[in-house]
Amino acid sequence: MGKKESIGIGLMGLGVVGSGVAKTLLEKEDAIAQQVGCPLKIKRILVRNPARKRTIEVSAQLLTTDPQQILSDPEIDIVIEVIGGETEAYEYIKEAILRKKHIVTANKEVISKHSLELFTLASKNKVDVRYEASVGGGIPLISPFKRDLLANNILAIHAIINGTTNYILTRMAKEGLDFDPALKQAQELGYAEANPANDIDGVDAAYKLAILATLAFRTEIHPDDIYYEGISRLNSRDFRYAREFGYAIKLLAIAKKEKRSIQVRVHPALVPEDLLLANVDGVFNAIQVEGDMVGRVIFYGRGAGSSPTASAVVADVIQVAQNIVLGLRPKPQLKLYKAKRLIPMSRIKTRFYVRLTAIDSPGVLAQISKILGDHFISIASVIQKETDKKSGTAEIVIMTHPAQESALQKALQRTAKLAVVKEIGNFIRVED
Amino acid sequence: MGKKESIGIGLMGLGVVGSGVAKTLLEKEDAIAQQVGCPLKIKRILVRNPARKRTIEVSAQLLTTDPQQILSDPEIDIVIEVIGGETEAYEYIKEAILRKKHIVTANKEVISKHSLELFTLASKNKVDVRYEASVGGGIPLISPFKRDLLANNILAIHAIINGTTNYILTRMAKEGLDFDPALKQAQELGYAEANPANDIDGVDAAYKLAILATLAFRTEIHPDDIYYEGISRLNSRDFRYAREFGYAIKLLAIAKKEKRSIQVRVHPALVPEDLLLANVDGVFNAIQVEGDMVGRVIFYGRGAGSSPTASAVVADVIQVAQNIVLGLRPKPQLKLYKAKRLIPMSRIKTRFYVRLTAIDSPGVLAQISKILGDHFISIASVIQKETDKKSGTAEIVIMTHPAQESALQKALQRTAKLAVVKEIGNFIRVED
């Protein structure tokens, strides 16, 4: 076998991440060649509009709007997919694998929905599929599960894996902003998209959690398996009251093993202020993994952005290229040999924070605790806040002991119907 | 090539870490066999005293006091070295490599002092040497440098990598203890050894920093290259004053690149309280890595202990075993292709915290600032503390602007000779 003179790269996508990848491959060409053993050459870049003005200078000859220019080029060894979205990207990846090209992707949606099919196909075609950039930007996360934590029985994941929502929550907490102005601020700074639904509704976090939970629990967790809830219900007062109880509010992606069953969910949660997770602010991500041997480990860093994401993509590319040069077959993907047993959201037990507005009179709390008691929910503490003399109402904040989700939902429905209760302001789960 | 029926393991050492490793290999035998593709069998365990009572039950027939029983056994494919210390371990590892056995070790001293020789030997003999457990227990650290951060130019490492000292410093900070009682407490809890010198003097942290800096900067950093200083000079008052300025005090292992030169040092440092590193308490470790692409990433967890360290050892063993089963040659170690240019400690610039006792009279500060000024050191702020009416002295705490180490040392020597100065209490570098 002759020594390879260079390794051909096909880059699909030249947006925020793609530009970062192209820039790195070009600027660090020599250092990368030294690490790989031969140079990497970008042969072709797939773009939607070749005429578009870009922040990066690439030869116009490299650009194409035709995916076949990459997929059918025998000189392309590695396809980097950073166009995002589901259908197109999925089709391209699939075809590239069939044409025996290695894949490096940052696509959380495709990996979370189609990994099993793609990995099986890749294995048949003896090519590698790497996706470190799909979760947590440049923070090593896929690789720790695949390698460093292999000896562990993973017990739980608690993760802040969406920078947009964490930025908004941080502004709400630190500046007392309500949701809408905080979102607007994030949009102005480029931390939230014009259509921010995927981020603020928890969908993006659910994709990422599906990927991590699949690796952690060795069973295919699909995004549809995950209960998710966004942050738009939160109010600046919730942050103030939570702080009085000693908690921060974070959008958490949670995966836990209970005996042989698994729970997977994404929702805002009260997190004790003395935990490191509670102190992860702004656009940063932090992923806490609990293993039976390692205990709690936390991985922290920037979970998005051109350069951090390109860091993960290019590291994957270098490793694939090293294997090509060394003539090493790709290692198989992690075996998913466990049965999938999911606990439905209704059966999950947590403590709850409940905020409601009621008539400011002595018997009210008794009526509410009676209902909670009927559903086997006991109260850990209560504070009465902000009495409104004019309307004769008071805001009451209740922290419960652990209670089942379905019980709390039913109790709140009954509570809302009490004549003395004006409004259920909010309820938030607590993760201790 | 016939399929392997089992992979033979020789375990050297059955102390805290060795017991954890043996326990895991035995208790998780089935799960590990599933991941590897065939079972791992402990063939022999090297111990000093076979009669010793142990927390783990292993068949007496496995125990031996003769290293040759492991080194010359052709059925042993992987040698796990967890005896610690330098000379013996080094000799065993070397001989095992020559006999074509793969090595998994937790030995920071051997790896930090002999890695280049051992890696070269291993490469000639086509075997793997893995050492994830040598730094940070079960926290993935070696693997991120070797794989996930490959695209980065590493700019800096700031690490809390010694649990013993971090435990002591946490007690001093939270309970106002002085060094001696805090050390005693750590010893009683088993967090510090009877002879704690290696930990509290910074030697252990220097070994670990040498390993990380070698990987980060692609040049061989030897422990002798590293300036180190322990924590025994610290006083409970330093923690109190530091807090007034908004800082915590941590034993930091620091490696930084400045243009083409590198600085490597271990010493107590003032760390701004709002950094995550400042909030890493107790026996926990945290390693902050700054890369040109990824920005700052932090790895956090338990840096020592039987189970967390065994987590890293067994993960390495599983990966080596997977490669054996798949017939994959080990990947070469990271290439060290960069020239080593170290900045001597005397030329390093930091801000300084200086605590001194002087006569409580108006002209004193003028005399001290005059000397500092002579050495181009300017004062950022001063607080006068704890005036002692009886002796007519006051404690003065000075924060300087960035100054060169040698200049500060000279200025402090001159200051100590001032008639009005009773004592230089302490000086601590600041890492912003």
Interface residues (C-beta under 8 A of the other chain):
Chain A: G20 T24 K28 A31 I32 Q34 Q35 E132 G137 G138 I139 P140 S143 P144 R147 D148 L149 L150 A151 N152 N153 L276 N279 V280 G291 D292 M293 V294 G295 R296 V297 I298 F299 Y300 G301 R302 S307 P308 A310 S311 A312 V313 V314 A315 I318 Q319 Q322 L326 L328 R329 K331 P332 K335 Y337
Chain B: G20 T24 K28 A31 I32 Q34 Q35 E132 G137 G138 I139 P140 S143 P144 R147 D148 L149 L150 A151 N152 N153 L276 N279 V280 G291 D292 M293 V294 G295 R296 V297 I298 F299 Y300 G301 R302 S307 P308 A310 S311 A312 V313 V314 A315 I318 Q319 Q322 L326 L328 R329 K331 P332 K335 Y337
